[in-house]
Amino acid sequence: MLPLTERKAIKRLMGQEIVPAIGCTEPIAVSLCVAKSSELLEHRPEKIDVFLSPNVIKNAMGVGIPGTKMNGLPIAIALGALIGKSKLGLEVLRNFDASDLEKAKQYIAEDRINISVKQGITEKLYIEVVSHWQNDKVKTIISGAHTFFSHIEKNGEILVSKEFEKIETTEESITLDLKKVFDYAHESPIEELEFIYTAAKMNEEVSVLSLENNYGHNVSQILGGKMGISVFGDNPHSKMLIATSGACDVRMDGAKVAVMSNSGSGNQGIAATMPVLSYAKEIGADEQTLIRALVLSNLCVIYIKQHLGRLSALCGCVVASTGSSCGITYLMGGNYEQITFATKNMIANITGMICDGAKPSCSLKISSGVSTALLSALMAIENKVISSQEGIVDSDVDKTIRNMAEIGNTGMIETDKMVLDIMTKKE
């Protein structure tokens, strides 16, 4: 069993990375940054200048903002300024009514918001807000993580200036590898892990909503409809797709509901929990085994994202579905070696799926990731694994993970630029 100090550090890390979020985390993080700036200004801003990294812009352009039936940054910024409460974190837009929405629309119409790309930065998650009222000016910056304020300044006086800090043990920073992830999930006392069940149930409640109304592209309803069942069948695979895509349909459409996110992404939280929960129900897994599988899946995502970063050119469902494949393999009775097989099978298959922003069609990509997760787990249980002679897979599973991260971080830089260029030049 891992030392107690490491177990405590890992649990704190999971507590930091697995949090509720209402709406897509990039525009909501912008709302949060605006809300903090407006609160410190102590007046409704006369003008708001927002400077963003390209990756934040990409993920905020086409996604629904909860409770508005509107897409994109302007409404997120306006609501953040007028009604946002920074103490709510990624639930900053939890409380507003029709009257507030009309005021936000009017605020946009008054041309008070300016949005620009921040030049000369390397941080992919960067949000800078400058709010003005008469002679007062407040600058707030979020960087490194969706809720981390790295800089706060009012009228030239610096109130906060710090870098994003990783969770630490009493002696040194916690360094994860896949074996440590497995050992934590498999060996820790079950009472230390039960918190993850709450995350899965929250996401399940959102998934159920997809059956009650039309959301996004209705991927889950299509899969569960008469023709969908005739094509995909009524089996663990199709049920897994329906459950996972359903939560994504609801979230990406802008429903005003919270999901449990992972590493700053609600879709990653959904894809790390719903496939595992769905498969566990199908096989009648006991609650303890389910909890351990959910921890394995979610901690695997956190581990991979430590190398890949919060935002990249690589779609987050690649990472999240890799985690869920590990969780499914565990539910199938898989040992650590077979968990490594599932990881390698995933990375050999869907690495390279691009992120072209948060939007309703993310549900399709998540469905592809979930299908691959089940196939990779099935191969792993049969002791079939992609060898180190093939592609980017290495004999060392952790090196394989770093290879994938390097592709997303470095190899796809020009891809990321081209995606954003295409998105911003469309009529």
Secondary structure as UniProt FT lines:
FT   HELIX           4..17
FT   STRAND          20..22
FT   HELIX           25..41
FT   STRAND          47..52
FT   HELIX           54..60
FT   STRAND          64..65
FT   TURN            66..69
FT   STRAND          70..71
FT   HELIX           73..82
FT   HELIX           86..91
FT   TURN            92..93
FT   HELIX           98..109
FT   TURN            110..111
FT   STRAND          113..117
FT   STRAND          126..133
FT   TURN            134..135
FT   STRAND          136..143
FT   TURN            146..147
FT   STRAND          149..154
FT   TURN            155..156
FT   STRAND          157..161
FT   HELIX           178..187
FT   HELIX           190..192
FT   TURN            193..194
FT   HELIX           195..209
FT   TURN            210..212
FT   TURN            216..217
FT   HELIX           219..224
FT   HELIX           226..232
FT   HELIX           236..252
FT   TURN            253..254
FT   STRAND          258..260
FT   TURN            263..264
FT   HELIX           266..283
FT   HELIX           287..308
FT   HELIX           316..331
FT   TURN            332..333
FT   HELIX           336..350
FT   TURN            351..352
FT   TURN            360..361
FT   HELIX           362..381
FT   TURN            382..383
FT   TURN            388..389
FT   TURN            391..392
FT   HELIX           397..406
FT   HELIX           407..411
FT   HELIX           413..425
//
